Amino acid sequence: MSDILLQASGHLEKMQTRLDDSGRVDYQLPLDEQRIPLNDFIGKRISLEHLGDIHCIHCGRRSKKSFSQGYCYPCFAKLPQCDTCIMSPEKCHFHHGTCRDPEWGEKYCFTDHFVYLANSSGVKVGITRGNQLPTRWIDQGATQGLPIFRVQTRYQAGLIEDRLREYIADKTHWQKMLKGNADAVDLAALRDELMTKAEPELELLEQEYGLQALQRLFTEPTTEIEFPVSIWPEKVKSFNLDKQPQIEGLLQGIKGQYLIFDTGVINIRKYTAYNVQFSVFE
């Protein structure tokens, strides 16, 4: 075995990202309080070993399984951030008085959100909180992103997304995304085309909520994103830490929340709260 350049252990969180002045993504891997600068180790042999325990990111309880990316089952069943409306915001039930935690909902859902177009495995529509751009695009592996609506609540964003996905995809095909970058698209032209197609549905929403609540965005620039990948995989094989607790390979790149090895790929976000040992070899 080669000499160890770096070794650290702790509980995984989704990789932290920053877009530098050139549009390239800089990645750091959180392990409890530590931050590992991953870009520095592309081209190095990496080992990631699950040490056998998972601790809920909310209550700290030890859990045999991770639910909704890092929660124990009791927290998954009761916390508002694990409710079905987080994945399907058009199903928000706050106005019915059945929100799991109204105070949490007011803080995180009744705040400005963007509806956007992003080019990952192809162009898709999506939503995110106002302070999560361009992070959301990076996490999805998008090489282009463009906000097209700014709205006052998550529910409103979900309603617009629901109307637009009649004409455009709302999912990322992760295997395709990891095989290379999608062809560049004129997102502004596509935005105009979508708004024309969905005009009757959008006008009804604007009549209900008001133009101040649902602001169409026509002057925002398209953000271009470059990921640190040296070699794209021809075939995408996904590692599973529950079945294979130790993985190892040459780190060939990072895109979205995936580490790309010569031996396979792993979605770091999927294993949030897993206690692991991370090693880099000479």
N, C-alpha and C positions, 0 to 999 in steps of 0.2 A: 504494500500500500504506500502511496506517495505521502510525503510530509503534509501535515495539516497546516494550512495558512491561517485559518480562522475556524473557531468552533463556538457556538452559542446555543443556549437552550431557553425555552419559554413558550408561552401560549401564542399561537398564531392569531393575527388579525389580517384583514384585507390589506394588501400592499398600499402604502402611501405614495402618492404621485405628485409630481410638479412638472409643469411645462416650462422649459427654459426659453430663452429669448429666440432661439432658432426654431422653436416648435417641436423639439425632441423631448420625450418623456423621461424623467429621472425617477427611478423606483427605489423605495426603501422597504425592507421587510421588518415589520414590528414583531418582536418577541418579548412580551411583557414591556419593560421599560427600554429595551434595547432597540436600535434601529440599524439594520444591516444595509449598506449601500450596494444594491444588487448589480447596478450597471457595471461596477468595477470588476465583477466576476464573470462576465460573459466571456466564454472561451475557456473557463476553468471547470474542473470536475467538482460536482456538488453532490452532497448526500443530505437527504431529509428523512429523519427517522421519527416515527410516532412513538412516544415513550409510554403510551398505554392509558393515559388519563385525559379526560375532557372536563373542563370546568365552565359552567354557564357564565356568559359574559355579563349577565345582569345580576344574579344573586351569588355567583361563585360556587354553587352546589356542584359536586362531582356527578357526572352523568355518563351513562354507558353509550349514549347516542346524542348527537347534536341535531337540534331542530331549528329550522329557519335560520341557518348559518350562525350557530353559536349559542343557542338557548337550550336549557333543560326543558323537559316536557311541561312541568307546572307553569313555568314562565311563558312558554310557547302558547299555552292554553288561555292565559289571562292577560298578557301584555298587549296594549294597543298596537305596538309596532310589529306584532306578529299576526294581526287580524287579516282576514282575507281582503279587506278593502285597501291594504297597502299595495298588494299586487294588482288589484282591480279598483282603482280609486273612483270610478264611476258608480261603484256599489257602496260608497260611503253612507253610513247610517247614523251619522251624528245628529242630523235633523229629526230623526225618529226618537232621539233620547236614549239610544242603546250603545253609544260609544263606550268602549271598555274603560277609558280614562278621559273624560271630557277636558281636563286641564292639559293633558298631553296633546290631545287633538287640537286644542286652540293654539298651542305653541308651535306645533309642527305642520298641521294641515291647513290652518287658517293664516297662511302667510304666502307671500308671492311665490308662484311657481311658473316655470317655463314649459311650453310645448315646443318641441324641437324636431329637426330632421338630423339624422346621423347616418354616416356611410361606414358601415362595418363590414358585414358580409354582403352588402348591398344597402340601399337606402331604406331606413325605417323611421317611423314616428315614435316619439317617446315623451315622457314628462320628467321633471325633476324640480326640487326646490331651487329658489332663486340664487342660493349661495353654492350650488353644487356644479356649476359649469366652470371650467371644462372637465372637472373630475368625472362626472357621469359618462361623458363621451369616452374618456380614457379607459374607464372600467369596462366599457362595452367593446373596446378594441376598435373604435371608430377613427378613421383617418381624416374625416371631415365632420364638422358639426355646425348647425345654424339654428338659433332660436327664432321661432316664427310667431309665438304668442306669449304675452306676459299676462298672467291672471292673478286673482286675489286669493284663491283657495285651491287646494289639491283636487277637490271634487270638481271644480270647474275645468281644471286641466284634464281630468279624466273624461269629462263629457266631450271636450273637443277632440281628444285622442280617439275616443270611441267613434266619433263621426268620421275622422280622417282615415282610420284604418279600414274603412270600406274601400278605399282607393289605394292604400299603400300598406306594406307589411309593418307589423309592430314587434317583430321578433328578430333576434340575431341568430344566424346559423353558425354556432361556435366552431364547428369543424372547418367550415369554409373560411371563416375569419382567420383561423390559425394557419392556413395554407398560403397566405399572402395578402397583400393589400388589394381592396376592391378598386376598380377603375374610378378615377375622379369624376365627379358629377357636378353640374351647375345647380347647386342646391337652391339658389335664389329663384331660378327659372322654375324649378320643380315646386317650390313653395307657391308661386303664383298660379301654377297649373292646378295644384291641389285646392287652393282657396276658391278657384273658379268652379271646380267640380263639386265642391261641398258647400257652395254659397247658400243654397236654401236652408240647409241644416245649421250653418253658422249664423245666419241672420236670425233664426229663431232663438238661438242661445243668446245672441246679443240683445234681442228684444227683452228676453227674460231677465238678464243680469246687468245689462247696460254696457255701453262702449268703454266706460272707465274701468270696469271690472275685467273685461276681455279685450285686451289691447293687441291689435295686429301689429307685427313688427316687420317693417319693410326696409330698414336701413342698417340692420345689424350685419356685420361682416361674417363671412364663413371662416371658421377656425380650422387651420390645417395642422394635423398631428402626425408626428413621426415616431415610430416605436423602435426601441433598440433590439433589432433582430439581425443576426449575421447570416443564418441559414434557416429557410422555411422548411418545415417537414413535408415530405411527399404524402405520408400517411399519418393520420392523427390517432394515436393510441393514448387513452386517458388513464392515468394512475389512480388507484383507489387506496387511500391509507388504511381503510378498515380491513381490506383484504391483503394488502401488501404494505406492512408497516414501515418498511425501509425502501426508499427509492434512491437511485444514483444515476448520474449521467453527466455528459458534457452540456453545460448551460449554453444554448445557442441563441437564446433571445427571450424577450418578455413582451407580451401583448395582452391588453385587457388586464385581467387578473390571473393570467396563465404564465407559468414558467415553462419554457420550451426546451426540452432536453433532446439529445440525440436518441434517447431511449423511450421517449414519450412526453406527455404534457400533464401538468397538474393545475387545477383551479384552486389557488390559495384561499380565495374567499370561501369556498365550499367547506374548508376545514378550519374555519374560525373557531377558536377555543380549544383546539387540539394542542396538547403539550408535546413539543417536538425538539429534537436536536438538529441543528443546522451546521453542516461542516463544509469547508472549502479546502480542496487539496491542491498542492503544488503541481 
